[in-house]
Amino acid sequence: MLTWVIYDISSDKIRGRVASICKKYGLYRVQKSAFLGTLNNNQLDSLALECEEAIEEEDSVFVFPMCESCYKGVRLIGKGFNDELVRDEVGTFIV
């Protein structure tokens, strides 16, 4: 399922750690503190646990699973991102 991870973290080191966790799970950075990608329920739970262990008490990480019909209702204003890439719909071509 499509999953948003959005965070507010003051420490550069911890913020970098959370970004690395998101990338490890194959999420794509769509803004400086926002990642989006497809995760199954086990991955979603594991990512949430890893983020919880990485942050401090004053930090926050939001993990939003989103159904397909809800995602279709998202309105993007301004510069966007590659929707097909985020949803793992881009095929790999070997030349």
DAMOUR-V512586 format. One record per helix or strand. SS is the DSSP state (@ for helix, = for strand). FROM is the first residue (numbers start at 1). LEN is the number of residues. If there is no record, write none. Layout:
ss: {SS/SS}
from: {FROM/FROM}
len: {LEN/LEN}
This chain:
ss: {=/@/=/=/@/=/@/@}
from: {2/12/28/34/41/60/68/83}
len: {7/13/4/5/14/7/5/4}
